[in-house]
Amino acid sequence: MRILSDLTEFFHCCEFVTWLQLSECRKLTKSVIAVKHCQKYGGYMDQKKIIGMLEQAGRHRYFKVVAEKGGNCCDACRALDGKTRRDDDEPVLPVHPHCRCRMVEIKERVPLAIARFQPQEKHIADLTDFNRDREKLEKELGKDIDEGKFSAPGRELAPDIAGRGLTAALNKHLSYREGRKEKVYRDGKSWPTLGVGANLAEEHILATFKTLKKFPKEVIEDLQGLKKLSDSEREKKAKDIEKQFANITFSNQEIDKLFEASFQVAEKDVKEAFNKGVWEERRLKNGETVKVWNGQKVDSKAWEKQPELVRAVCLDLSFNTGGPGLRKYKSFLRAVKAEDYRRAALELLNSKDYTENIKPKAANRGLALRRRDAAIELSKLAEKQEEKRKRHSANPVEMGKN
């Protein structure tokens, strides 16, 4: 089954040719009128048209031209070198006597550009092969997962979830990752913080914080007003707040209450990001089944369908990045919803959090290791599911009984 994904980036109509030549669009649509319509109106095509285009593209073979090196290579061959060609393109190789240029078949289809009308923005989006860059990601990042060592031996999430349950395991996990502080301190961005990375300026945290002890009214007002200050003003005010709490120690029970408040918000952020968008199956006339991403549809039960380990990894990501940061991991979330956990692992490493911090002397290397640890666990889950699938294929009757 091939999975097709709607890319998040939208291109203006005038920029369409930078991604796919108009000649290629003509090949896909077999209609010059459709191309002009795409340029002028943003490219309205209904679902039947899209499926028809996919079916049509499936009838052709695609090749990459490898021109002969040396004196026998003419200008015509040189111009075609490295280009993607379809089986009905002209000129047909060889283009000159004694031509030794080759056409190497591309097994995966070239990305299919599908123009779709957006009534308000009049942009076009493209529908492209979800796994088009999988080989590249495996080559660049797969080794980091397969040969990488877990940075915190004995602190893997999967066995802890099996023994403690999701919430308790995540509390222990985040206490290690975020730290568990009994006194108010300033985090890396000078926000007053307590317990397991609980930002006291956040409304939901502050509401719980006020119930822990009797605090002076002025202190609470200072915390409420932090978001209105500039960075330099906030840093100065946060130092004052830290001094005011210097002699106050909070108990484990109080820290757990703050964690519960943080957990609820993190889960809410994850669900909002996770439940929007679904993979929809389409069966083509040629018998092939594809999955098309529908970014507008909502599946309210998508979150509950995921294994606990996957939910824990998503919640860990939400705690670490916040809701807005989590939504930037769109490819990761789509891979998870496709239940392609190996791809999800690769997407965690295909992020700035990992690529910019994995060097040994990077200031925030711990963040990169945190992403890699999660990727290693997801990859192990993918291996277990593949083994289970193979066993089921080998003996479906026995697996059905189990």
Secondary structure as the mmCIF struct_conf table of DSSP 4:
data_model
#
loop_
_struct_conf.conf_type_id
_struct_conf.id
_struct_conf.beg_label_comp_id
_struct_conf.beg_label_asym_id
_struct_conf.beg_label_seq_id
_struct_conf.end_label_comp_id
_struct_conf.end_label_asym_id
_struct_conf.end_label_seq_id
STRN STRN1 ARG A 2 ASP A 6
BEND BEND1 THR A 8 THR A 8
STRN STRN2 PHE A 11 PHE A 11
HELX_RH_3T_P HELX_RH_3T_P1 CYS A 13 THR A 18
TURN_TY1_P TURN_TY1_P1 TRP A 19 TRP A 19
BEND BEND2 LEU A 20 LEU A 20
HELX_RH_AL_P HELX_RH_AL_P1 LEU A 22 THR A 29
HELX_RH_AL_P HELX_RH_AL_P2 VAL A 32 TYR A 41
BEND BEND3 GLY A 42 GLY A 42
HELX_RH_AL_P HELX_RH_AL_P3 GLN A 47 GLY A 58
TURN_TY1_P TURN_TY1_P2 ARG A 59 ARG A 59
BEND BEND4 HIS A 60 HIS A 60
STRN STRN3 TYR A 62 VAL A 66
HELX_LH_PP_P HELX_LH_PP_P1 ALA A 67 LYS A 69
BEND BEND5 GLY A 70 GLY A 70
TURN_TY1_P TURN_TY1_P3 GLY A 71 ASN A 72
HELX_RH_AL_P HELX_RH_AL_P4 ASP A 75 LEU A 80
TURN_TY1_P TURN_TY1_P4 ASP A 81 GLY A 82
STRN STRN4 THR A 84 ARG A 86
TURN_TY1_P TURN_TY1_P5 ASP A 87 ASP A 88
BEND BEND6 GLU A 90 PRO A 91
HELX_LH_PP_P HELX_LH_PP_P2 VAL A 92 VAL A 92
BEND BEND7 LEU A 93 LEU A 93
HELX_LH_PP_P HELX_LH_PP_P3 PRO A 94 PRO A 94
BEND BEND8 HIS A 96 HIS A 96
TURN_TY1_P TURN_TY1_P6 PRO A 97 HIS A 98
STRN STRN5 ARG A 102 ILE A 106
BEND BEND9 LYS A 107 GLU A 108
HELX_LH_PP_P HELX_LH_PP_P4 ARG A 109 ALA A 113
TURN_TY1_P TURN_TY1_P7 PRO A 119 GLU A 121
STRN STRN6 ILE A 124 ILE A 124
STRN STRN7 LEU A 127 ASP A 129
TURN_TY1_P TURN_TY1_P8 PHE A 130 ASP A 133
HELX_RH_AL_P HELX_RH_AL_P5 ARG A 134 LEU A 137
HELX_RH_PI_P HELX_RH_PI_P1 GLU A 138 GLY A 142
HELX_RH_AL_P HELX_RH_AL_P6 LYS A 143 ASP A 146
BEND BEND10 GLU A 147 GLU A 147
HELX_LH_PP_P HELX_LH_PP_P5 GLY A 148 PHE A 150
BEND BEND11 SER A 151 ALA A 152
TURN_TY1_P TURN_TY1_P9 PRO A 153 GLY A 154
HELX_RH_AL_P HELX_RH_AL_P7 LEU A 157 ARG A 164
HELX_RH_AL_P HELX_RH_AL_P8 LEU A 166 GLU A 178
STRN STRN8 LYS A 181 ARG A 186
TURN_TY1_P TURN_TY1_P10 GLY A 188 LYS A 189
BEND BEND12 SER A 190 SER A 190
STRN STRN9 PRO A 192 GLY A 195
TURN_TY1_P TURN_TY1_P11 VAL A 196 GLY A 197
STRN STRN10 ALA A 198 ASN A 199
TURN_TY1_P TURN_TY1_P12 LEU A 200 ALA A 201
BEND BEND13 GLU A 202 GLU A 202
HELX_RH_AL_P HELX_RH_AL_P9 GLU A 203 PHE A 209
TURN_TY1_P TURN_TY1_P13 LYS A 210 LEU A 212
BEND BEND14 LYS A 213 LYS A 213
HELX_RH_AL_P HELX_RH_AL_P10 LYS A 217 GLN A 224
TURN_TY1_P TURN_TY1_P14 GLY A 225 GLY A 225
HELX_RH_3T_P HELX_RH_3T_P2 LEU A 226 LYS A 228
BEND BEND15 LEU A 229 LEU A 229
HELX_RH_AL_P HELX_RH_AL_P11 ASP A 231 GLN A 244
TURN_TY1_P TURN_TY1_P15 PHE A 245 ASN A 247
HELX_RH_AL_P HELX_RH_AL_P12 ASN A 252 ASN A 275
STRN STRN11 LYS A 276 ARG A 283
TURN_TY1_P TURN_TY1_P16 LYS A 285 ASN A 286
BEND BEND16 GLY A 287 GLY A 287
STRN STRN12 THR A 289 VAL A 298
TURN_TY1_P TURN_TY1_P17 SER A 300 LYS A 301
HELX_RH_AL_P HELX_RH_AL_P13 ALA A 302 LYS A 305
BEND BEND17 GLN A 306 GLN A 306
HELX_RH_AL_P HELX_RH_AL_P14 GLU A 308 LEU A 326
TURN_TY1_P TURN_TY1_P18 ARG A 327 LYS A 328
HELX_RH_AL_P HELX_RH_AL_P15 LYS A 330 LYS A 337
TURN_TY1_P TURN_TY1_P19 ALA A 338 GLU A 339
HELX_RH_AL_P HELX_RH_AL_P16 TYR A 341 LEU A 349
BEND BEND18 ASN A 350 SER A 351
HELX_RH_AL_P HELX_RH_AL_P17 LYS A 352 THR A 355
TURN_TY1_P TURN_TY1_P20 GLU A 356 ASN A 357
BEND BEND19 LYS A 359 LYS A 359
TURN_TY1_P TURN_TY1_P21 PRO A 360 LYS A 361
TURN_TY1_P TURN_TY1_P22 ALA A 363 ASN A 364
HELX_RH_AL_P HELX_RH_AL_P18 ARG A 365 ALA A 394
HELX_RH_AL_P HELX_RH_AL_P19 PRO A 396 LYS A 401
#
